[in-house]
Amino acid sequence: MGNGKQRLLATAEFFKKYTDEEHIYSAVEICEFLAENGIDAERKALYGDIDALRETGMDIVCTRSPKKGYFLASRDFEEAEVRLMSDAVQAAKFITAKKTDALVGKINSLLSQPQAERLKSQVYIDRSRKRKNEEIYYTIDTLHKAILAKKQVRFTYSHLVVSNELEVELTEREFTVNPYALIWSNDHYYLVCNNPNYNNLMHTRLDRMKGVEQLDIPARHFSLVSGYKDRFDSADYAGKLFNMFSGQEQRVSLRCSNKILEEIVDRFGENIKFKSQNADSFTAEITAITGEGFISWVLQYGADIKVISPVELRNAICERASQIVKTYSKE
């Protein structure tokens, strides 16, 4: 590669890596940097390279304050956007500590080096909550390809149980399933799938899966085990789930205390049907998957939520509440 092309690429990399509005470099300083890296550069040639980079879309600004020089004024991602992505990776428990470090490093490279260092100094990774399954990237990639190919997958699934000796043990079981969607919920990544032996949907956590492989067997169509016909709407499905418990999809009428109005809107969105009952309460009509997760969600609000219908769901909640009372009354 000719010196001119090398110089142009190195100059572009210099602006991306080292400059921002707080870190400004003069033409002389840039030439010195290039020379230290084995690239001959004169100011006249550098000015031409800067003009060429501007023509390609790089927002290189010349300023005289607080010092005379050049810097890259804008990037594909702003510092706040990189912070959001970095925080999301750090919060994701299913990404191991090792892969968290690597991925955060790649994300931070979208900023200048000084910006990345400043962001890094504000970050704390709670490694005690991170999983240890280093297969997670491979698992995601294999499942993604299998979903697109509409093929079954096989994997080993592990979970903790209490043995007959009253000790906590890790057990493993092999599954073959029809995969439909990947959903991130409650700080975990899940595969929504169907066990061919049943006519419903199930969820498996990716961090508990090992040895995932795509099979050359066509997957059962999701319309045979769900209400979706042409497309599995993972966003709609996730919005109806509670704590990733499966169950029956139903229309539910709730009577709620006015003080939890914002929490209801946060959970179900602003388009649900509301009706004010009195100065203290309102009713809301929602669609939800009413399994164990939904019952637990209702009970956390105590007297602030009452299920009006369907009756069988209300009865199930009453039964659970009675069990709780019995548990505490035994002591």
N, C-alpha and C positions, 0 to 999 in steps of 0.2 A: 504494500500500500504506500502511495506517495506521501511525502512529508506533509503536503497541504491537506490531504484527507485525514491523516493521523492528527494533525493539529486541530482541524475542525471538530473531530469526534472528541478529542481530549478537552477542548474548550467547552463543548456542550456538557460533558460530564462534570467539568469543574463547576459550571454554573448550577447544575442540579444538586451537586453534592455539598458545596461549600457556601453558596451565597443565599441570602434572603435580605429582607429590608433592614435587618439589623447587622448584617455582615456584608459589607461593601468592599470591593477590591478595585484598585486602580489598574490601568492597562499595564503598567510596569510590573505590578505584583503578579498579575496573571501570566505575563511573559516569563517571570522568574519561576513561577510554579511549573510551567510547561518545560522550561529548561532543566529544572531539577528532575523531571521525568523523561529526559532524553529527547525532547522535541524542541527544535530550534524555532523561535518565534520572534518577530519584530512587531513593534506597535502598529505599523502600517498594515501588515498582514492580519494582525489581530482585529483591527477595526473592520476589515473586509469580512472576516469570519463572523464577527458579531452581527453585521448586516445580513449575512447569509442565514444565520440562525434565526434572526427575527423574521425573515421571509418564510421560514418553515413553521412559524407559529410560536416560537419561544418568546415569552414576554420579558425581554432583557431591557432594563431601564438604566439610563445614564442619569446620575444625580450629582449635585454639588453639595448637598447637606445630608447628614452631618460631616461627610467627607466626599471628595470628588472620586467617582468611580462607577462601577457597574454592579448590578445584582439581578437575580431572577425574581420578578415581582409576583408571578402567579404560577400555580402548578395545577396538575389534573385534580389533585385533592388538597383541600385546605387543611390546616393544622387541626381544626375541630373535627373534621370528617375522619382524619386518620386516628384521632383520639377515640372516636366512637368505635371504629373497627378494632382498634387495639384493645379497648375495654371489653368488647364483646368476646374476643378470643380468650382473654384472661378469665372472664366469668364462666366460660364454657367448661364444665367439669369433665366432659367426655374427651377433651383434648389433653393429652398427657403434658406434664411439665416440660419435658424435653421438646416436644413439638410446639408447645406454646412459645417457648423462647425463640425457636427458629421462625415461627410464623409472625410473631410480633416484630422480629428483626426485619423481615421482608416488608411488612406493612410500614414500618418506620422509615424504610429506605425511600418511600414516596416523598419524604421531607428532606430538607437540607440536614447535614450532619449536626449542626448546632441545635436545630429544632428537635431532631430526634433525641439528642442527649437531654434536652430540657424535658421532653415528654417522658423519657425513660426514668428520670429522677422523680417523677410523680407517680410511678407505677409500683404497685405491690401485688405480687402473685401469691395467693394462698395455696401453696403446693400440697398442703395436707388434704385439700378437697379435690385434687386432681386425680383422675384415673390413671392406671398403669398399663392399659392395653395399647401397645405401640402399633397394632395393626389397624388403627382407626382410619388412616388415610386409605389404605388398601380396601378396607371394608366399605367405605363410602363410595369409592370408585367402582368397585365390583357391583354393588347394589344399584348405583346409578345406571350403569350399562345394562344390567339385567332388566331394570324397569323399562328402559327405552327399547330393549330387544323383546320385551314381553316373554321372558323366560323364567322358569323356576330357579330358586337358589337353595343351596344346602349349607348348613353351618352348625357349629357346636355352640350351645347356649349355656351359660353358667349363671347360677344364682345361689344365694345363701339360704340354708334351711337349718332348723333345729332337729338334731338327730334323736333317735330313741334314747341315747345316753345323755340327752339334754345338753349337747354341745353344738356350737355353731359350726357348720360344715359347708364347704363349697361343693355343689353338685353340678354335673354337666350332662346335657342331653342333646342329642342330634335332632335337628328339625329340617324338613323340606317344605318350603312355603311358596306361595304365589305373591311376589312383591308388587306393591302399587305406588307407594309414596314414601318420602323421607320427611319427617317433621321434627322441628326443634321446639321442644316444649318443656317447661319447668326445669331448665338448665340441663336437659338431656336431649340426645338425638335418638329418634325412634324410626323404626321401619314399620309402616302400616302394611299388613299382609294378610293372607288367608291360609290357614291350615287346610289342605285338601280334604281332610277327614270331616270338616265341619262347614257350615254355611254362614259363617260370620267373619268379622274382621278381628284381627289380633294385633298387638303392638309388641315389638321387641326392642330393647335398648342396644344401640350399636356398640357401646363400650363393653357389653357382656357377650358379644359375638366373636367367635374365632374361626379361622379356616373357612371363610366364606367363599363359595365357588358357584359360578353360574352353570346351570345344567342345560343340556340341549333338549329341554322338554317345554312345550308351550305353556305359559301361565294361564290359569283360569281367568276369564274376564271378570273385572270388578263388578260389572252390572249384575252378575249372578249372586253376589254376596253383599251388595250395598244398594243404596238408592240412586247412585250415579250411573248414567247411561253412556254418554259419549266421551266424557272426560272425568277422571277422578279429581275432584276439586279439593285439594289438600288444605287450602286456606279455609274453606267452608267447613270441612270436616274437623279441623283443629279447633275452630271457633265453637263447635258444639261439644267438644270433649271437656271433661273435668279430671285433672290429674292423670290423664292418659288411661282412664278406665273405659273399657268398652261397655256397650249396653244397647238399649232400645231408643231409637230417635222418636221423640214425642213433642207435641205442643204442650207447653206448661203455662199455667196461670199462677202468678205469684202476687201476694200482697206484701208490700214492703214498707218499712218505716222511711219517712222522708229523709232521715239523716244519712241513709246509705244510697241515695239517688245517684250520686256521682260514681260510686263503686259499681252500681248496676250498669250504668252507661259505659264505664270503662270495660266491663266484662262482655256486654252484649252489643255495644254500639248504640248510636243515636237513632237508628231507624226502627227500633222495636216499638210496639204499641204501648203507650202509657195512658193511664186514666187516673186522675186524682180522685181519691175516695173521700178524704176529709182533710183537716188541717194537719193530721199526723201521718197519713199513709197514702200510698198509691198502688195501683195494680199494674203489672207488666206482663205482656204476652210474649213468650220466647219459644224458640225451638232448641232443644238440647238432647244430648245422649244421656239418658237418665239411669245410669248404672251406679255402682258404689261410689264413684268419684263425685257424682252430682249430689248424692245424699250427704256425703261428708262436707261438701261445699255449703249446702243449705244449713247444716247444723252449726257450722262455725259462726253463723250470724245470730244464733239463739232465737229470741223472740222478735227480732227485726225482720225476719222473713217467714211467711207462712205459705205453703203450697195449697192452692185452692183446688186445682185439678191438674192431672187426672187423679181420681180417688185412690187407685191402687198405689200410686207414688206417695200420696199423702199418708196412706196406711203404713207403707214401708218405712217412712221417716218416723212415724209414731213408734213403730216397733223398735227401731234403732235407738230412739230416745229412751224408751223403756229399758232397753238393755244397759244403757249407760247409767241410768238411775239404779238399777239392780247391782251393777258392778260396784258403785260407790257405797250403796247401802249395806254391802256385805262386810265392810271394814268397821 
